[in-house]
Amino acid sequence: MIESMVTAIVHTIADELTGKAPGHTGTWSTICLADIGDTGAAFVAIPQIPPRNVTWARKGKWLHLVKVTFEKYFMHELKAGNSEPPYDKCVLKALGIKRLN
């Protein structure tokens, strides 16, 4: 959700600087991966605030490995300068999650 809001803000600022009417809004969709010691938790909520259309949550040791793997992937993409890699777009699209309305 934070990435969605920041993307909307950046597009809105760019629109205002070029004289266009702002027309971007973020979504309230959220994905969370949490590391809890030697286990982990994950949830998806679309939108984050009830009433929700989609909710999914899991907890387990396998999610700890998912979190560690994702952190390594995320840091690699940031160092490479890719803020929104094609793979991320594909996964989010498959989950039905959009960054902007």
C-alpha positions as CSV (number, residue, x, y, z in Angstrom):
1,M,0.0,0.0,0.0
2,I,2.8,2.4,0.8
3,E,4.3,1.9,-2.7
4,S,0.9,2.6,-4.2
5,M,0.5,5.9,-2.3
6,V,4.0,7.1,-3.1
7,T,3.6,6.3,-6.8
8,A,0.3,8.3,-6.8
9,I,2.1,11.2,-5.1
10,V,5.0,11.2,-7.6
11,H,2.6,11.1,-10.6
12,T,0.5,13.9,-9.0
13,I,3.6,16.1,-8.5
14,A,4.8,15.5,-12.1
15,D,1.3,16.3,-13.4
16,E,1.2,19.6,-11.4
17,L,4.7,20.6,-12.6
18,T,3.6,20.1,-16.2
19,G,0.3,21.9,-15.8
20,K,-1.9,18.8,-16.0
21,A,-4.8,18.1,-13.7
22,P,-3.8,15.4,-11.1
23,G,-5.7,12.2,-11.8
24,H,-3.8,9.5,-9.9
25,T,-4.9,7.8,-6.7
26,G,-3.3,4.9,-4.9
27,T,-5.1,1.6,-4.1
28,W,-5.8,0.3,-0.6
29,S,-4.5,-3.2,-1.6
30,T,-1.7,-4.6,0.6
31,I,0.7,-7.4,0.8
32,C,2.7,-8.1,3.9
33,L,5.6,-10.6,4.6
34,A,6.7,-10.7,8.2
35,D,9.6,-12.4,9.8
36,I,8.8,-13.7,13.3
37,G,12.0,-15.3,14.6
38,D,12.3,-18.7,13.0
39,T,8.8,-18.6,11.4
40,G,7.0,-16.0,9.3
41,A,3.6,-14.7,8.4
42,A,2.0,-13.3,5.2
43,F,-1.2,-11.7,4.3
44,V,-3.0,-10.1,1.3
45,A,-5.9,-7.7,1.7
46,I,-7.8,-6.1,-1.1
47,P,-8.6,-3.4,0.0
48,Q,-6.8,-3.1,3.3
49,I,-9.8,-1.4,5.0
50,P,-13.0,-3.5,5.3
51,P,-15.2,-4.5,3.6
52,R,-12.6,-6.6,1.8
53,N,-12.9,-8.4,-1.5
54,V,-9.9,-10.6,-0.9
55,T,-8.3,-11.8,2.3
56,W,-5.5,-14.4,2.6
57,A,-3.2,-15.1,5.5
58,R,-0.7,-17.8,6.3
59,K,1.9,-18.5,9.0
60,G,4.7,-21.0,9.1
61,K,8.4,-21.7,8.9
62,W,8.3,-21.8,5.1
63,L,7.3,-18.1,5.1
64,H,10.5,-17.3,7.0
65,L,12.4,-18.6,4.0
66,V,10.1,-16.7,1.6
67,K,10.8,-13.5,3.5
68,V,14.6,-14.0,3.5
69,T,14.5,-14.8,-0.2
70,F,12.3,-11.8,-1.0
71,E,14.6,-9.5,1.0
72,K,17.6,-10.6,-1.0
73,Y,15.7,-10.2,-4.3
74,F,14.4,-6.8,-3.3
75,M,17.8,-5.5,-2.3
76,H,19.3,-6.7,-5.6
77,E,16.6,-4.9,-7.6
78,L,17.1,-1.7,-5.6
79,K,20.8,-1.8,-6.1
80,A,20.2,-2.3,-9.9
81,G,17.9,0.7,-9.9
82,N,14.7,-1.3,-10.7
83,S,11.9,0.1,-8.6
84,E,9.2,-1.9,-10.4
85,P,10.7,-4.9,-12.2
86,P,8.6,-6.8,-14.8
87,Y,8.5,-9.9,-12.5
88,D,6.9,-7.9,-9.7
89,K,4.3,-6.5,-12.1
90,C,3.5,-10.0,-13.3
91,V,3.0,-11.4,-9.8
92,L,0.9,-8.4,-8.7
93,K,-1.3,-8.7,-11.8
94,A,-1.8,-12.4,-11.1
95,L,-2.9,-11.6,-7.6
96,G,-5.3,-8.9,-8.9
97,I,-3.4,-6.1,-7.3
98,K,-2.9,-2.7,-9.0
99,R,-0.6,0.2,-7.8
100,L,-2.9,2.9,-9.1
101,N,-6.6,3.2,-9.6
